[in-house]
Amino acid sequence: MVHGISLPPGEFGGPWIDLLFTNALPPDGHPYFARWPACTCRAPVDTSHRRGRAIRPLPAAGLHAGVSSWAGRERCNDYSIGIELEGADHSPYESTQYAMLARVIAELCRSYPQLTPDRIVGHSDVAPGRKSDPGPSFDWPRLRSLVQFELEVAPP
């Protein structure tokens, strides 16, 4: 499941995403953060930085989907992998982000044979009306093409 996040909304860079996913986001760090006083969210994979440079597995199972449903199954946190990208709904994602995301997804597909490129979805797909990320600026055909390339051409 692909997510888009920026903290504060629409701002890139800074330490806030890392602090959020380590449950250390200070509520007084920005007025927007006050709405998340006890946030406990995690994503198993974080590729968040705009230059696509920081891939790291995060500890424990992900708590990334919230109230969700996909293909008739509820509670997507129980069976999905969340991948975070630093981005916003109406800001184009960077080429490096697509390339890094495609490599991560190809590796996950190799590791989990039941995962196929057509099963990659956005947060908005599993929580429509509640979530909009990665947003309309996310180029799904581009990502799928890059993932297919990684699976067919790039060595495992």
Secondary structure, 3 states (H helix, E strand, C coil): CEEEECCCCCCCCCCHHHHHHCCCCCCCCCHHHHHCCCCCCECCEECCCCCCCCCEECCCCCECCCCCEECCEECHHHCCCCEEEECCCCCCCCHHHHHHHHHHHHHHHHHCCCCCHHHCCEHHHHCCCCCCCCCCCCCHHHHHHHHHHHHHCCCC
